[in-house]
Amino acid sequence: MAVGEYGITVDDARRDYRRFVNLRRLIKFIALLLFCIFAVWTVWYMNMPLERLSGMFGRIGTMVFNRMMPPDLDYALTGNVFYSILETIEMSFLGTVYGVLLAVPVAWFGAWNVTPSRTICYPLGRAILVLSRAIPPIIWAMILVVILGFGPMAGTITLVLLTLSFAGKLMSEQVEAIDMGPVEAIRATGAGEIKTFVYSVLPQVKAAWIGIIIYNWDSTFRASTILGFVGAGGLGLYIRSTTQLLDYERTMGIILVVIVLVIASEILSHFARQRIR
């Protein structure tokens, strides 16, 4: 029987390792069991009427085929409604562009490994990311409508904040995962923080950032369709008004237009992602 340097045999080491593995498995099983128990208890605590699920699809079918068909596409593609479609696209575009312009420095400041100052810039960058993510977009839209009034300006700024919160967080994480070798090499030449970022950080994260920006625009476009519910511009205003008037055929027409636009944006973003690979 082999004896190690500290008087521990191979069998003892194997036995200790098996105990360690079994303990880890037991801890994982208990954690999973507690998670499942909590999930079931939450449904009971919130008093969810699960029996309604059995008839849900029948009611959806009745709603769609009896009340929303045929869709009124003429209403969805004429007059102010068509203008609101263009407004929605423009809002999502501007929200993405200006949001990314803000997200780039914030992501740089909020990355611990390359931030220009860990005492000032890092807390500032993280605070901006946390604050922008802490408030849902629809709440931002309501606040900005009160401050700026009704219209696309409030919606565009809301989408800027959405881009900053979503893309900024992911871009910052990409920066924290880079290889620090090129960064140290550039710094060794006496380069400043901006040159270090441009020549050593940006080349490593450029492809990932482009993918994040494309996906963010896709997400921003979806979000822009509902901001009109609170008067922040876009299609949401007409979806809300037709629903309140029980004019579901017109609502369905608008929804179909939104679906087509979302599919088109998904196709465009797919081709854009393929181009950068």
Residue pairs with C-beta under 8 A, 6 or more apart in sequence:
1 9
1 10
1 11
2 9
2 10
3 9
4 10
4 13
43 50
63 248
64 252
67 248
67 249
68 248
68 249
68 251
68 252
69 249
69 252
70 249
71 249
71 252
71 253
71 255
71 256
72 247
72 249
72 250
72 252
72 253
73 253
73 256
73 257
74 253
75 81
75 250
75 253
75 254
76 82
76 250
76 253
76 254
76 256
76 257
77 253
77 257
80 238
81 235
81 238
81 254
84 228
84 233
84 234
84 235
84 237
84 238
85 235
85 257
85 261
87 152
87 233
87 234
88 221
88 224
88 225
88 228
88 233
88 234
88 235
88 261
89 221
89 261
90 152
91 152
91 155
91 156
91 159
91 224
91 227
91 233
91 234
92 159
92 217
92 220
92 221
92 223
92 224
93 217
94 156
94 159
94 160
95 155
95 156
95 157
95 158
95 159
95 160
95 162
95 163
95 220
95 224
96 159
96 163
96 213
96 216
96 217
96 220
98 156
98 160
98 163
99 159
99 160
99 161
99 162
99 163
99 164
99 167
99 216
99 220
100 163
100 167
100 213
100 216
102 160
102 163
102 164
102 168
103 163
103 164
103 167
103 168
103 171
104 171
105 125
106 125
106 128
106 129
106 164
106 168
106 172
107 125
107 167
107 168
107 171
107 172
107 174
107 175
108 114
108 115
108 116
108 125
108 172
108 175
108 197
108 201
109 115
109 116
109 121
109 122
109 124
109 125
110 122
110 125
110 126
110 128
110 129
110 168
110 172
111 125
111 172
111 175
111 176
112 118
112 122
112 176
113 175
113 176
113 178
113 180
113 183
114 175
114 178
114 183
114 196
114 197
114 201
115 121
115 122
115 125
116 193
125 172
128 164
128 168
129 164
129 165
129 168
129 169
129 172
132 161
132 162
132 164
132 165
132 168
133 165
133 166
133 169
135 143
137 158
137 159
137 161
137 162
137 223
137 227
138 226
138 227
138 229
138 230
140 157
140 158
140 161
140 162
141 154
141 155
141 158
141 227
141 230
141 232
142 230
144 153
144 154
144 155
144 157
144 158
144 232
145 154
145 230
145 231
145 232
147 154
148 154
148 157
150 231
150 232
150 233
151 231
151 232
151 233
152 232
152 233
152 234
153 233
154 227
154 231
154 232
154 233
155 224
155 227
155 228
155 232
155 233
155 234
156 233
158 227
158 232
159 220
159 223
159 224
159 227
162 219
162 220
162 223
163 216
163 220
166 216
166 219
167 212
167 213
167 216
170 212
171 205
171 209
171 212
174 205
174 208
174 209
174 212
175 201
175 205
178 201
178 204
178 205
179 204
182 200
182 203
182 204
183 196
183 200
183 201
185 200
186 195
186 196
186 199
186 200
187 196
191 199
207 276
207 277
210 276
211 273
211 276
214 269
214 272
214 273
215 269
215 273
217 265
217 269
218 265
218 266
218 269
221 261
221 262
221 265
222 262
224 234
224 235
225 234
225 235
225 236
225 239
225 258
226 234
226 236
226 239
227 233
227 234
227 236
228 234
228 235
228 236
228 237
228 238
228 239
228 240
229 236
229 237
229 239
229 240
230 236
231 237
235 254
235 257
235 258
238 250
238 254
239 251
239 254
239 255
242 248
242 250
242 251
242 254
243 251
